[in-house]
């Protein structure tokens, strides 16, 4: 048996590739059709019955540009597979896009024209002149920007050094006729600031004294009130104890009276029984009478004891009741004294608190005036620096600052000289050559981007 494979040839890029794990002789046909809004092809394998007759199993795989529809298993957008199919496999596909020659031709023409223009400019020497001039100009401009930035930084440093010089000269009280007026203004402001500082200091001392007086006053009243509260507590405790004792004696007296009444009733009952026994003819009446007489004697003895105890209890109750009123009067008196002391404490502390508030306000106002004078002096001290630098009075405290300022002046002079030289070079530069250099660079960049875009459009 001879295996054969038929390959379709197209007058354009092959739209698909067909491969088998097992293959045999087959017939494959296709036709053009409209699918959606584009052109597609229908592929169908018509001799599947013959293949199934001779082969136990096979796999058919189709690779193409894009699978639109099929009766097989779609692996991905471009691949479909049939495994042991029983029906004729078919697929509707779109082939890969053909190469677009027009963008490629335009890109080639642009590349050729650009190459010719560049060759002419290089051959004539103008390209080298333009590029060299443009490069030099760009380098000088960058250097000029850097020098300008360095000059700005050095000017700021110099300003800080002059401010430090003025502050140091004022701190060391270095006077000079060249800045006598400014120095006099600072002295006047300094005298006002010192006077205010002394006033604030005196007020702070007064405030401290008032606070000490308030603390002492508050402590004295607190001690007095605490002592009164302790006395009230003792009187309240004694009064409470007296009331408790009186209540206890009243309960005992009430119980004793109840016991007395009960005992008297029992004695009367026993006397009645004794009379009945004596009047009876019972054989043991003597024994019963003796027993009842003994019981009556015991109860009467109990009545005698109760009679002795009850007056003592009544006397104790009367004594406790007499003690309660003075104790109650003491508690009331002590509470009034405590309230009076607390009122006096508030009245004594109120003017001190008011005085403290007033003094605090005066201190705050004085500090605000001192801050305003200090703020007014700050720019004058900063302005003093240039005058001191110009006059250069002899002072050991200022010598190091003079040296640093001289170094800053030399560096600024060098930067200024270099900057002026670069400005002169830029002024003498051929602006036409610089402009042409920029145009050449920008033009080459635009053409390169355009060629890349055309190539991408033509090849996809």
Order of alpha helices (4+ residues) and beta strands (2+ residues): beta-beta-beta-alpha-beta-beta-beta-beta-beta-alpha-alpha-alpha-alpha-alpha-alpha
